[in-house]
Amino acid sequence: MRQAPRCRFVAALFLVAALGSSPSAQIGLTANWLPKLDPLLQRRASLLTGHSRVIVRAGDAASLTLVSGLITQAGGTVGRSLTIITSVSADVPNVSLPLLAANPLVARLSLDRVIAGAMERTAATVGATAAREQFGYDGSGIGVAIIDSGVTPWHDDLSDPAAGGSQRVDRFVDFVDGRQASYDDYGHGTHVAGIIAGNGFDSSGRRSGIAPGAHVVALKVLDGAGRGRISDVIAALDYVVSNKDALNIRVANLSVATGVYESYNSDPLTLAARSAVEAGIVVVAAAGNNGRRPDGRTRYGGITAPGNAPWVLTVGASSHMGTVDRADDTIAAFSSRGPTAIDRAAKPDLVAPGVGIESLSDPDSSFYAAKSPYLLSGTVATSYLPYLSLSGTSMAAPVVSGTVALMLQASPSLTPNQVKAILGRTAESSPRYDRLTQGAGFLDAKHAVELARNWSAPDLFVPWMTTGIVIGANDDDGGLVWGTNDDDGGVVWGTDDDGEGVVWGTSCSDPSCEPVVWKNP
C-alpha cells in the first residue's frame, strides 16, 4: 500500500535524525532546514524514492569542497562547479535532501530547473538602421555572449565571404555535450545570433542584424530539442565573467527562460545574473511568452526567470505590423506581462519587435525541419534557404542586445545601470498600454545610441532632449537617481514624488507591487 505524503515526510525526518552520527553530519545538523529548500524541493523532500537534479549553494567559497564531500556521502553525484554563485550542481536522492539542507555548510538547495528557448523591417522600425547610418556604429569591438543552443559559424551572414570567409564567432563552449567545434542542432541560437550580429550577406544587406560588426561568443546550454538546465546557464554566465576582459564581452543575451518559484534574492539563476551585472555585463533576457491564457484572454504575472530580477534588462515583444512606421506598432499578445511572481516587481523593462523576425537558419537543425513553412530565400545563390521567420520574446531580446552593443561602441564606459536607464529614458511609451505590459515603452535604438554617444562627449548637442538625466547619484538612502533634471531633483529608483512604486523607470500600478531599489553603481 502506498504511504501517505505525511508518512513519507515523517520518515524523511527520521532519516535525518538517524544519520545524525554519520560522517556527513560530524559538524552538526541544524533544526531549521526546511526553508533552505526551494518550494519545488520542499515537495520532493518527503519522497523515499527517486532522485533530483539540484544546485547546492555553500555558505562560503571555503566550504564548497566540503559540500561536495557531503553530497557524495549522502549518496549523490557531484556535477559541475558553479563558482559564480559558490555552488555545485548534483544529482541527489530525494531522501537525502533533508540531510543536506540540515548541514550548516549548506546555504540553500534549489532544483536544477529545466530551461527552454523562449529583420528587414526590425532594424528600421526601432531606429537601429538610422543610428548606424548617422553615427557610423555597427557594434565593432563589442563581444556579445549568446547563451542559447549554439551558433552555426559558417553561415555567410556570420562571416565575411568577401574577405576570405573570416568568422565573427570568437569562441564556442558546449555546456551540453562538450563538443569542441561550433554547431547548433536546434537552430534557435543561430537565429538569435543573426538578429544581433548578422551582416545580411545572403540578402544583399536587407536582413542584417542590429549590430553587424559585433563579435559573438556562443555558449551552448540548450540541446537539439531546445531543452537544458539552469546549472548550464549559470556555468555559461560564470564563463562570461571569467572571460569578459579577454573577449571584451559587454553583453549577455539570454533568450532562454524557466519558471519562477522563489524570490530573485535566492534563485541561483537570478543570483548568477546579478554577479554578471556586478562584473559590468549587461544581461538581457526574454520576458517569456505567457501573455495570453488558453482562452485567449490577457494574462498578467507571466514573466519568466531570469527576467524577473531587477538587475536584468527584461524585454517583452512588440509587432511592427509589417511596416517601418512606429505609429502602428502593437504589443504581441503572447508577450509576458508583469508583475513578477513572488516578488511582485514591475516588468518588463521595455519591448522590442518580436513578431515575424527574419534571421538566420541552420539546415542541420531541428528548426529547419520543423518550421519549414517559415524558411526564406536570400538574394544570392545558396544550397539551402538561409533565413527563417520566427516570433517570440526570444527574438525581441536580441534586438535590444544588438542595440546595447551599438550604445557601448558609442560610449564604452557605460555601466549596466546606465545602459538600462538610457533605454528606459529613450523608449517611446504608448498610452494604449499599461506599464506592466510595455515597461518603459517601445525600444528607440536611434535615440538610445544618440544619448549614449552624448555620455562620452557631453558637449554634443542632442536636439530632441530638452531635459537632462541623472544616473549614479545617490540619495540619502543610497538609491540611484534616475529621471529629468527638474526642480525636484529627478526620480529615485523605487519611488516617485507621489509615492507610487517605480521599478527601473516603469510604474507598477498593482498595489501589491513593492518598490525595488537596485543600488549597484
Secondary structure, DSSP 8 states (H G I E B T S, - for coil): ----HHHHHHHHHHHHHHGGGSGGGTT---S--GGGB-HHHHHHTT-SS-EEEEEEEESSGGGHHHHHHHHHHTT-EEEEEEGGGTEEEEEEEGGGHHHHHHSTTEEEEEE--EEEE--HHHHHHHTHHHHHHHH----TT-EEEEEES---TTSGGGEEGGGTSEE-EEEEEESSS--SS---SSSHHHHHHHHHH---GGGTTTT--S-TT-EEEEEE-S-TTSEEEHHHHHHHHHHHHHHHHHHTEEEEEE-EEB---S-TTT-HHHHHHHHHHHTT-EEEEE--S--B-TTS-B--S---BSTTSTTSEEEEEEE-TTSS-GGG-EE-TTS--SS-TTT-----SEEEE-SSEEEE--TTSHHHHHTGGGEE--SS--SS--EEEE-SHHHHHHHHHHHHHHHHHH-TT--HHHHHHHHHHHSB--TTS-HHHHTT-B--HHHHHHHHHHHH-TTS--TT--S----S-B-TTS-BEES---TT--EETTB-TT---EETTEE--STT---------
